[in-house]
Amino acid sequence: MPGTASLIYGESAPSARCIRVLVSRSSGRSRPSTTRWLWLLVAVAVLSQAAIHLIRPTTTYKLIDLGADGMTVGLVTALYSLLPVLFALATASRAQRASSLRPLLLLGTALMSLGAAGTAAAPHVAGIAAASALLGVGQIVVVIAGQAAIARFAGNDQLDFAFGWFTAGFAAGQMVGPLVAGAILDPAAGAAGATLAIDRTLWWGTSLTGIIAVLLLISGRTFHSHRRADDSVLPSSQVPHQGGISHAVQIIRTPRVKSHFFASIALIGMMDLLAAFLPLVGDEAGISPLWVGVLLAARAAASMLSRVLLPLLRRWFSRHVLVVTALWGAGSMLGASTSVTQYFPWALLTIALGGFFLGLGQPLTMSAIAEAVPLHCRSSALALSLVGNRVGQVLVPMAAGGLTGVVGASGGVWLGCLLLLGSGVEKTVFWKK
């Protein structure tokens, strides 16, 4: 990420002063084997998201077990996103300058392991909140390094493909995690049994991060940059000072970028709200953790399907049409799902449809942001988007937690739907001008 940068994607450097880290395919940049770096990155995405989405719903159940209310759940969810913001820009800057991205991936994995273990071991809400924040830092480091790899090694014609498979890996992990969590938690009987099952589930999440570390340790030079002499990379002694806030403002003022940022915040925020508040909705409606896990897994499976189909859909429709459709579809379907929660087949259908649209929009906004800025500033823009997303993940859950006290647990999900529909309106109406 740049001097001031993004949400789930990128590298960094100011417009006129940017360091050209990425060069076009025509320049003859040497890349690692496409299949190797991308598929290893997808494997990391699957395992990391399986761990995250096993841990986070289980964290909600642990908070409920400790007597926490909806506001407390919202605050803990916000902390998961707040602390990472403080490290996002420095991490992005490091990702841009590093010759190999493997150390960053390993660092993020280690922090995730510590956060997961801390959540399992914490005996009170304050400890869970601190561990969740650490988990969030690790997760954002892994995501930034992954996005930086795509921005560095993928050509313009590969962006939708690479981001599509990267986020498909996310969706696969988001599908597996809740299913495993629900399967472990559901058989637990009695308060003591439930408490033990919750902690055991959290330790399973910790073990998944260990598998990621093993994969990265045996990956060799897969994420190492093989730059040729003709690549336009400045020596470190000639690297200009990053533009900080002024550079961020420069990126934000780029045509279409603000609109893409808003859509990205809405899409990522909705995924976050579902992970945190659907267990609360289910608990309020008397739905067991197993079936809540099935609903979350259905959302993730549908998201994965849409991302796998993305190359085919892009042949038929423009990126703008697909993004607008995704925003409207996700907002309406997920909003409807909260009204039919007690009718499981309808809840499953609406959440799956909402998940399909939700999954479609995320990689497309990544590609849109990357293409909206100069090639050499791609990582900076993606990093700035990541920061915006994280700020949204702090403010939106806090607001959602407050709404649950007024309109019930469904209020958290409804807020996310309003953001999605608002972004859909913006792109539908104002983009015509």
Secondary structure, DSSP 8 states (H G I E B T S, - for coil): --SS-BSS------TTT-------GGGT-----HHHHHHHHHHHHHHHHHHHHHHHHHHHHHHHHTT--HHHHHHHHHHHHHHHHHHHHHHHHHHHH-SBSHHHHHHHHHHHHHHHHHHHH--SHHHHHHHHHHHHHHHHHHHHHHHHHHHHH--GGGHHHHHHHHHHHHHHHHHHHHHHHHHHHTT--HHHHHHHHHHHHHHHHHHHHHHHHHHHHT-TTTTB----TTS----GGG-----HHHHHHHHHTSTTHHHHHHHHHHHHHHHHHHHHHHHHHHHHHT--HHHHHHHHHHHHHHHHHHHHSHHHHHHHS-HHHHHHHHHHHHHHHHHHHTTSTTSHHHHHHHHHHHHHHHHHHHHHHHHHHHHHS-GGGHHHHHHHHHHHHHHHHHHHHHHHHHHHHHH-THHHHHHHHHHHHHHHHHHHHGGG-
